[in-house]
Amino acid sequence: MAPNYQLHVGGFELLSRDDDYIPTMTKAFEEYPEFAITVHDLLTDGNSIAIQFSLHSSAANQNAGRAVWSGTVLYRWNGEQLTEAWAEEDFYAHKMQLRHGSTAPLQPALADPWDTPALPPDPEAEKVVREWLELGALEGEHIVLDDVVTGGCEHQVEIDIVEVTVNRVFAAGNRSAFHATHRGHYRGGLSGLDESIGSSFERHIAGDRKSVV
């Protein structure tokens, strides 16, 4: 990672490697000392990389339990170091597993993710995803969201959308990875938040549009 590495996740930003990212991850490893990642899918155009993954660990507090939760991250790099990342993780599934004492199954890993070939981008594939993102939708043909492994659409935040910000999109072949922010008013979807219905809300999504088989 470059010294000015930036991570954008869940509406939060870590804006430097040494001052922000390393202290944050050090704390995460203290809470989850066996913190591990499984890569399920990867695509790249040679300059950007998107990874679908699951995180899994037992908590240092033995009473807290263990969890498997999924995510998607889009990286930029300068040819030698990572410079920026847009990511989302299924923190809700993580929280629910720890609360209820049940662990989601870990899905199969991609056999050799680091040997994935870089593919030239298809402008039409990127155009289709940008148009879909502007609609503020969650479902779509061949769309895979960041929480597909452990959450899917079962626990999605429902909002009346006022504004859509497309933060990052890139295509590799006829697939496109994306990160976007939906802003609007909360309508429901999560337990224990009925008092928030009607309030201003942000929903962050990441994922990719799969190749048509």
Rosetta blueprint (number, residue, H / E / L):
1 M L
2 A L
3 P L
4 N L
5 Y L
6 Q E
7 L E
8 H E
9 V E
10 G L
11 G L
12 F E
13 E E
14 L E
15 L L
16 S L
17 R H
18 D H
19 D H
20 D H
21 Y H
22 I H
23 P H
24 T H
25 M H
26 T H
27 K H
28 A H
29 F H
30 E H
31 E H
32 Y L
33 P L
34 E L
35 F L
36 A E
37 I E
38 T E
39 V E
40 H E
41 D E
42 L E
43 L E
44 T E
45 D L
46 G L
47 N L
48 S E
49 I E
50 A E
51 I E
52 Q E
53 F E
54 S E
55 L E
56 H E
57 S E
58 S E
59 A L
60 A L
61 N L
62 Q L
63 N L
64 A L
65 G L
66 R E
67 A E
68 V E
69 W E
70 S E
71 G E
72 T E
73 V E
74 L E
75 Y E
76 R E
77 W E
78 N L
79 G L
80 E L
81 Q L
82 L E
83 T E
84 E E
85 A E
86 W E
87 A E
88 E E
89 E E
90 D L
91 F H
92 Y H
93 A H
94 H H
95 K H
96 M H
97 Q H
98 L H
99 R H
100 H H
101 G L
102 S L
103 T L
104 A L
105 P L
106 L L
107 Q L
108 P L
109 A L
110 L L
111 A L
112 D L
113 P H
114 W H
115 D H
116 T L
117 P L
118 A L
119 L L
120 P L
121 P E
122 D L
123 P H
124 E H
125 A H
126 E H
127 K H
128 V H
129 V H
130 R H
131 E H
132 W H
133 L H
134 E H
135 L L
136 G L
137 A L
138 L L
139 E L
140 G L
141 E L
142 H L
143 I E
144 V E
145 L E
146 D L
147 D L
148 V L
149 V L
150 T L
151 G L
152 G L
153 C L
154 E L
155 H L
156 Q L
157 V L
158 E E
159 I E
160 D E
161 I E
162 V E
163 E E
164 V E
165 T E
166 V E
167 N E
168 R E
169 V E
170 F E
171 A E
172 A E
173 G E
174 N L
175 R E
176 S E
177 A E
178 F E
179 H E
180 A E
181 T E
182 H E
183 R E
184 G E
185 H E
186 Y E
187 R E
188 G E
189 G L
190 L L
191 S L
192 G L
193 L L
194 D H
195 E H
196 S H
197 I L
198 G L
199 S L
200 S E
201 F E
202 E E
203 R E
204 H E
205 I E
206 A E
207 G E
208 D E
209 R E
210 K L
211 S L
212 V L
213 V L
